[in-house]
Structure formats: C-alpha cells, structure tokens
Amino acid sequence: MVGVRNEFRRAQLAVAALFCLLGFQYATWAARLPALKTGLDLSAAELGVLLLAPGVGATVSFPLVAMLMKRLGSRRLACLSGLGLGVVLLVLSVVPNYPAALVVMFLDGVAVCCLNVAMNAQGAAVEVRYERTTMAKLHATFSGGTFCAALLASAVTSAAPSLAVHFGAAAVVLVLLVAFAWPGLLTEDAPAPEKKRNGLALPSRTTVWLCLAMVFGTVTEGAMNDWSALYLKDVANASSELAPLGIAVVSAMMVLARLFADNWRARWGDRPVVLAGAALAAVGLSLALAIGGLVPALVGFACVGLGMAAVTPCLYVGAAKEGPHALTLVAAMGTTGLLAGPPVIGFVSEATTLAWGMAAVALSAALVALCVTRITLAPVADGEQERSVGAAS
C-alpha cells in the first residue's frame, strides 16, 4: 500500500509540474505586455489582435492535437509542447516586428492546446490507475505557476529590464519543470475506445454536452476575470482601490476550493459537485446583482469562484473517459469559451447595461448545470471516500 501511495504521489507531482509550467509560461509573457507593446510600437487595437492570436491558434489546432495525441501519447506530447513553449518565449523576446509576433503567438496557442490536452489526459489517467481524485488540485497548481511567474517578472525586471534576460530565465525554468515531470509521467493513457461510424471518429452525445458545458463554464470564468473590476467601479460605485478586489476574490476562492474539491468529488461524485457548484455560482451572482452594492457583489463573486472551481477539472475527466478525440475537442471548446466569453458579455453590456451583462454570466453558469444534467460524470469509486479521507492527497 505504501508503494502504491508513493507511486501515486510521484505521478501526481509530475502532472502538477505540467500544470505549473502552463501557468508559469502564460503569466511570463502576459506580465511583459507593456514591454512588448512598447518594443513593437503597437497600438491598442494591434495589441488586442496580438492577444487574440493564441486563442485562434488553440481553437483551430484540434485536428493536429488529435493526431499528435494518437501518435505520440500524452507523455511525449506534454513534454515536447512544454519545451516548445520555452522556445516561444525565447523567440518572442527577439521578434523583429508585429507580423512575426502574430505568428509566434499563434504558435503559442497551438502549443498551449497540445499541453492542455496532454496534461489533462495524464491527470485523468492518474485518477483511473490509482483510483484517487486529484484533478482539482492539479488545476490549482496552474494558479501557483502564474503566481511564481509574477514574482520572477518583478525580480528580473527590477534588476535587468531586458526581455531576452527575463524570457531566457523563464525558459530555463520550463526546461527544469519538464525534466522533473518526465520520469513520473504515466507511459500509457487511460483506455477509452472511441465510437466510430464509416471509419470516422464522431463525437458522442456525451461529448457534445461536455463541449457545451465547457464553453459555458469557461465563459463564466473568463468574463468574471475581465468584467468584475469594471462592474465594481461603474455599477457598485467602488473606489479605484477597491475595484480590483473582484478579481482577487474570484481567484482566491477558486484556488482555495480546488485544494479541497478532490475530497468533495471523492465523497459525492463529480456530477453532484458540478451541479451544486454551477447552481451556487448562478444563484449567488444573481442575488448579488439583484441586491446591488459592493459587499453583495463581492459575496456573489466569491460564490462564482467557489462554485466554478471544480467544474472544468470534472469536465476534463469526463472528456478523457470519452477518448483522446473527445478530450481534444472539449479542450478546444474551453479555449473558445475563454476567447469569446468576454466580448459577448461586452456586447450585451453595450446593448443594455453592465448589470445585465453580468446577469448573462449568471445565466452561463446556470447553463452549465443544465448541460451536466444530460451527462453521466464519474460517480464515487469503491473505497474512494475512505482513501481520500484517510490519507492526504
């Protein structure tokens, strides 16, 4: 039993390194957007297009990622894409002009999609092999990676403002994370045969509902990150100093909840956790908008962070059990939700008011719950509750 536990811990830490890597790489270049904007002499519109490029790359890379998953497996694809993200940083630090930067950021999106699919496949395989829930904690380490990247960015830029120095140091960190992860990653993915018709892999009904749930879930997450501060300032009449608390509350509650969400999954199963979480987010935010004011808004935002914390981890687990094509498609839909969600909320707010725009976010969370009623997610495994409660995961 001790040997099995140690093997689980080794695999868990290896996959956690991949999640940390993705968060670290993303936050590294995001933290230096002002320097990139100045160095390339970009307008606000050009910077907006540059930020769209990774999302476009991730969204259109579905066929490529599905093929690579089949040929390479999640272990090799995860490590190769992790190293590729390091190369992206190195090239981005010396990119000569705006068109070249667009190409680099597009390729960044492709590599991100590859790593996103591969690391979630690894996480699902770890849960299947060791019959332990861990996906929520793995997703929490993504936030840990972004935090560490922010610290590095602050330290390096104060000592040497050069992008090449900063991104070079970050690339070394990515290589070290890949080297740490490689020995502990599983060599085989969780088995899940695809349903086929006329020789082509077609998405099952479950996959379609998973895609819809993922879109609405990531719309909710992305819109809260982009619009919560503006809502607090313009609608709740918060001061400029208090307005950023919206993002802080959502992020803090989400990270905190993800540290405990695997125990909730072990005790009650994935489907009840997602249903309850999405309902909490929808009802909590709706009540906050109806009452109005700063404090109710912060409480409502906390409900969103708490409720949505386990949604995407559970949906990734469900997609992985449908097979690699389903996982790739669901991951791509998640990227689409993150990309399209904030602009859609902006359009709603422009046509009505920002309060109604945030009400659309609450509706999106409710639609997650509606979609999940059509899906059979993982139930509580035999003995899972005793293992999760009796041992530290």
N, C-alpha and C positions, 0 to 999 in steps of 0.2 A: 504493500500500500504506500509506503514511504517513497519507493522508487517511482511509482506511478504519479504521485503528487509532485515529485521533483521534475519528472518529465513534463507534466502539465505546466508547472511554473516556468520551466525553460522555454517551452513553446509560447506561453503567454507573453513573456518578456520579449521574445524575438519579434512577435507580431506587434507588440506595443511599440517597439523601436520603429517599425514602419509607419505607424500612425503618427508618432512623434516627428518622424522625418518629413511627412507631408505637411504637417502644421508648421514646422520649422522653415521649410523651403518657401511656403506661401507667405508667411509673415516676413521673411527676409526681404523679398523684393517689394512687398507692399509697404514696408517701413521706409523704403527709399524712393517712393514715388515722387516726392518733391525734387530729389536729385535727378531722377530720370527725366522729369518734366523740364527741368532747367537745362540739363545737358543736351537734350534733343530739341530744345526750344519748341515745346509743344503748346498748342492752345488747349483750352479746357475741353473742347469738342474732340480734339485729337487724342487727348488723354482718355476720354471716355471710350473711344473706339479701341484704344490700346487695352483697356480693361475688359472689353468685350471679347477680345481675341482668344484668351484662354478658354472662355466658356464655349465659344464657337468650335474651337479645336476639340474640346472634350465631347461636345454634343455630336459632331459628325464622325467621331472616331469609332463608333460602335462596331462596324464590320471588322476593322483592323484589330481591335482589342479582342473580339470574339475569336478571331483566327489565332492570335498570339497566345491566348489562354489555352486553346486546344493544342497548339504545337509545343509551347514551352512549359505549360503548367504555371500555377500561381507563384511557386517559389522562385523560379528563374525570372519570370516576368516582373515580379515585385522588385527584385534586386537590380535588374537591368534598368527598369524605369526609375528607380531611386537614384542610380548613378547618372542616368540621363538628366534628371532634374538638377543634379550638380553641374553638369555640362551647360545646361540652360543658364544657370546663374553666371558661370564664367563668361559665356558669350554675351549675355545681356550687359555685363559690366563694361564691355568694349564695343558694343554695337555702334556702327558709324552713323546711322540715320533712322528716320522714322519707319520707312518701309521694311527695313531689316528688323527693326524692333517688333513690328507686327508679326513677321514670320516667326521670330523667336518665341513670342508669347503664344502664338497659335500652337507651336510645337510643345510649349509648356503645358497647354491644355490637353494635348494628346497624351503626354507622359503622365500627367496627373490622373487622367481617366484610367490608364493602364495600371498605375499603382493603386488607385482607389478600388478597382475591381479585384486585383490580385490580393491585396491585404485583407479585404473583407472576405474573400474566398478562404484565405488562410485562417482568419478568425472563426468562420463557420466550421471549417474542418477541425479546428482545435476543440470546439464545443462538441462536435459529433464524436471524435475519437475518445475524449476524456469524460464525456457526459457531464460537463460543467459549464455553467453560464459565465461568459467573460466579455461578450461583445460590447456592452455598455462601458465597461472600464477601458477597453481598447479605444473607443471613441473619445473618452475623456482625455487620453494622452495626446490626442491631436491638439487640444487646447493647451496642454503642457508644452508642446512644441512651439506653438505660437508665442507663448509667454517667454520661453528661453530665447527665441529669435529676437524678440523685442529688447531683451536685456543685452544681447550681443550687439544689436544695432546701436543701442545707446552708448555702449562701451567703445565700440570700434570707431563710430563717427566722431566721438569726442577726442579720440587720440589721432585718428587718420581718416579724414573725410572721403578718401578715395573709394569709389565704388569697387574698383578692382581688388583692393585690400579686403574690404568687407565681404564681398561675394566670394573671394578666394578662401577666406577663413570659413565662411559658411559651407562652401563646397567640401572642405576637409571634414567638417562635422558630419555632412551627409555620407561621405565615404566611411567614416567610422561607424555610423549607425548601420549602414549596410553590412559592414564586416561583423558587427555584433549580432545582427539578425540572422545572417546566413546559416550558421551551424544549427540554430534552434528551430528553423522553419520546417514545417512538415513537407516531406517529399511527395506526398500524394494528397490530392484534393478529396473532399467529401464526395462519395459516389452519388450521382443523381442523373439517371438517364433522361435524355430529352425525348419528348413526344415528337414524332416525325410524320409528315404526310407528303407523299410524292417526292421523297428524298430531301425535303427541305425542313429545317427545324422551325416550327411555328410556335409562337407564344401561346401558352395555355391560358385558360380563363383566369386562373390564379395569377399568372404573370401580368396580365392586363390590369387586374385590380391592384396588384402590388405597384405597378408603374403609376397608376393614378394616385394611390395613397402616397407614394414617394414624392410626386410632383406637388401635391397639396401640402405635404409636410415640410418640404424644403422652401416652398413659397412662404409658409408661416415663419420659418426660421430666418430666411433672408430678409423678409420685409420688416421683421422686428429689429434686426440689426441696422437697417437703413433708415427706418422711419420713426423709431421710438423717440430719439432725441428731439426731432422736429416736432413731434406730437406734444411732448412735454413743454417745449418752448412756446409753440404757437397756439395750442389748444388749452393745455393745462396751466399756462401762464407761469411756468417755472423760469427761474433765472438762468442765465447762460452758464453759471457754475453748476447748477443742479441738472441741467438738461442731459448731460452725458450719463447720468445715473440710470437712465433707461436701459442702455446697452449693458452697463455694468451689472444691473440686477438680473437681466435675462441670462447673460453669460455665466455669472456666478452660480445662479440656481441650476443652470443646465449642467455645469461641471460637477457641482455637489450631488445632484440627483444621479448622474451617471456613475458615481462612485458606489452608490447603493442599489442601482437599478437591476444589477445582475441577481441580487438576492430577491428582489421583487419578482423577477422573471422565474427564478427557481421555485418560489413559493406558490405563485399563482398562474404561471404560464405567460407566454408572450402576448397572446390575443387580449386577455383581460387588462394587462398592463398598458397596451397601446390604446385600447378603447377608453379606459379610465383617464389616461394621460391626455389624449386628444380632447375628451369631453371637458376635463378640468381647464385646459387652455382656452377652449371656445367659451365656456360659461364664465370663467374668471375674467377674461378680457372683455366680454360683452357687458358684464355687470360694471366693470370699471369704466367703460365708455358711457354707460347709461348714467352712472352717478356723477362722473366728472371730477376734476380736481387732481392735484399732484399725488397725494397719498393713495387714493384708489387706483390711479394709473400705475403706480409702482407695484401695488399689490397684484393688479391684473397682469403686469409684465412678469412678475415672479411666478404666477400661475402658468404662464406660457413656457417659461424656462423649465419649470418643474415638470409640467405635463408633457412637453415635446422631447424631453431628454432621451427617453428610451424608444421613441418612435422609429427613427432611422436605423439604429442598431438592430431592432427586431425585424424591420422590413428587409434589411440586408441579409439577415439569417434566413428569412423566408425565401428570398430570391435565390440564395445559394443552394437551397434544397431543391429548387426547380431546375438547377443546372447552370453551367457557365454562361450560356447564351442569355438566360433569364437574368442572371446577376449583372451581366454587362448592360443589358437593356435598362434594367431598373436603375443602375448607377448613372447611365446617360440621362434618364428622365429626372433623376435628382439634380443633376447639373442644370438641366433645362429649367427646373423649378427655381433654383437659385438665381439663374440668369434672368428669367422672365418675370419672376415674382415682384421685385421692387419696382420695375417700370409699370407693371399692371396696376399696382397699388397707387402709383403716381398718377396714372391716367384716371383712375376712379376718383382720386382726391381732386384732380383738376376739374373734373366734370361736376363734382359735388362739393364735399369738404374733406379735410384730412380725417375728421372723426369717422366719416363714412368709409374712407379708405382703410382705416384701422378696423372698422367693422367687417370689411372684406377679409381681413386677416383672420378674424374670429371665425368667419364662415369657412375659410380654408381649413382651419383646424377641425371644425365640425365635419367637413367632407372627408377628412382622414378617417374619422370614426365610422362614417357611413361606408367607406370603401372596405375597411377592415371587417365589417360585419359580413362581407362576402368572401372572406379569406379564412382558411384554417391555418393559423400560425402555431408555433411549437407549444404543445402542452407541457405540463410538468413531467419531467422524466422520472422513471422509477428510481427512488433513492436520491434524487437530485436535491430535494429540500433538506434532507439530513446532511448531505455532504456540504451544501452551501452554508448551512447554519453552523455546522460543527467544525468547519475548517475555514481558515482565512483564504479567500480567493484573491 
